[in-house]
Amino acid sequence: MIYVAQEMKEPTYGWPAIQHCMAALPEHLEKVLTKEVNDLKIDVLGDTAIAFFISRSSVKLKARAELHEPTFRVSMIFKRTPAGWRAIHFHESALSAQAAQAMSSAH
């Protein structure tokens, strides 16, 4: 499993390391105000599926007075197992300032 978060310098490999990243969230994150998933596209290729979407969030971080409102592109890869579909890859790509401005003016 691979988790590539936009705010992290390096990818995170393996479920134990990903769990460690998620467990650390309460240290930095005070509250999630909104979370949107838009433009979801899914392609199923046998026992593998690829998903792509735009994610928008509004969160209150403990270290900042202002809201943190990232918009980013996400691609995920899923594998069908006997227990059901499981995510095996998650990648966030931050939008450039120019792309973010164009997307916000389109709404």
N, C-alpha and C positions, 0 to 999 in steps of 0.2 A: 504494500500500500504506500502511496505517495500523496503528501499534502503539500501544496505549493501556495502558501498564503502571501498576499501582496505585501504585507507589512514585515515579513520575515526575510532575512538575508539569504538563507539557504532552505532548500526543501526539507521536509520532515519525512523520514522513511520508517515504515513499520507501525503497527497498531499501538504498541506500548509508548512510543515516542509521540504519536498523535494524541493519545489519551493524556499524556503529560501536558501537551500544549493546551488542550481543552480544559484541563483541571486548573490551569493557571489563569484562565479568563476572569474569574471573580476578583482577582487581584487588581485588574485594570479596568474592568467593565462595571459601571454602576447600574445601568439600565438600558435595555433595548426598547426604544420607543416605537419604531416601525421597521419592518423588513418586507421588501417587495421582490418578487421574482417575475420578470417580464420576458417576453419573446422566447419562451421555452421551445426548443426544438429537440426531438429525440429520434435517433436512428438506431434501429435494432438490427444487428448483424448476427443472427444465430443466437449463441449464448452470451453475446457481448452487446452492450448498448452504449451509445455515446450521447450525452446530453450537453446542450449549450444554452445559456441564458444570461440575461443582464440582472444583476443584483443591486438593489438600492437599500441602504439602511440609514437609520437615524438613531444614534446611540449617545449616551452620556458616559464619558470616560471619567474615572476618578481624578485624573491629573489635569483635566481641562475644564474651564468654565463654559466654553462654547460647545455646542453639539458637534459631534463628528458624523459627517454624512457622506460616506464613500459610495461611489458607484463603480462597479467593476464587472468585467466579463468573467464568466465561469464556464469551464469545461469539465465534465466528469465522465469517467468510464465506469461502467457497471459490468459485473459478471454474474450470470445466472448460476446459482448453486442449488443443491437439493432443498436448502432452507429458504430459497427465494433470491431475489436480486440483491447484490451486495456491491457497494461502492468500493472501487479499488484505486481510483485516482481522482484527485480534486485539485484544480488549478484556478487561481484567481489572477486576472490580469488587470492592473490598474489602468484606467483611462488616462490618456494625456489630458492636460488642461484644455487643450483645443477641442478634443473629442467630447469631454464632459460638458463644455460650454455649448457645443452644437447640439448635444442630446438634450440638455435642459431647455434650450430655446425651442426645441421641436415639440415640447409638451405643453 
